[in-house]
């Protein structure tokens, strides 16, 4: 049985950014930290949101598994 090749840091970042762009309907996603936790990639950063006509920043944490799938997602207002 052949071992599955894990995604690279760059691919994990691209997966997270594209996922956020679709989820939040935004073109701007600022990634600040990418770190490896066991087999998964943890991507953290901020993205802008509109709350009742006022711009806000929202921080995010996305976990991407070794196959390149979004495993978990967490948002919080700054």
N, C-alpha and C positions, 0 to 999 in steps of 0.2 A: 504494500500500500504506500503510495507516494504522499509525502507531507505537503500540506497546503502552504504555498508561498504567502507570507504576510505582506500586507500593503506597506508601502514606504511612507515616510513622514509627509512628503509632498502630496502623495495621493490621498492620504487621510485628511490633510488640510483642504484639498480641493473638494472632497466629498462633503465635509462639514460646511464649507462656504456655500456650495451649491444648494445643500439642504436648507440652510438658513435663508438664502435668497428666495427660495420657493415658499417656505413657512411664513416669513415675515413680509413678503412682497417688497423687498428692498434691494437696491443695487450696491449698497455699501455695507461691508462686513469687515471689521478690523480685528484681525487675529493678533493676540499679544503673547500667548504661550502655547507651545505644543510640547507635550511630554509623554513618554512611554510609561505606562503602568501595567506591569506584567505583559500580556500580549496585546493589550488595547492601547490606542492613542487617545489622549485627552487634549482637546483643543479648547482654549479659553480666549475670550475677547469681548468686544462690544459691537452693537449694531443700533442704528437709530430707529425710533418708533414715533408714531404720532398719537398723542393722547388728547383727544378733544381739541385738536388744532394747535397743540403745543408740542414742540420737539423735545424728546427725552432720549436718554441713552439707556440701553438695556444690556446687562452683562449676560454672557452665556457660557455654558460648559457643555460640550458635546463629547461623547465617548464613541469612538469608531472602533469596531472589532477588526481582527486580523484579515477578514474577508472583504473589508471596505464597506460594511453596513453600519448605519447609525444604531447604536445599542442603547444609548440613554441621552437625555437632553434636559437641561435645567436652565431657567431664565430667572433674572431678578432685576428690578429697577435700580439704577444707581442713585 
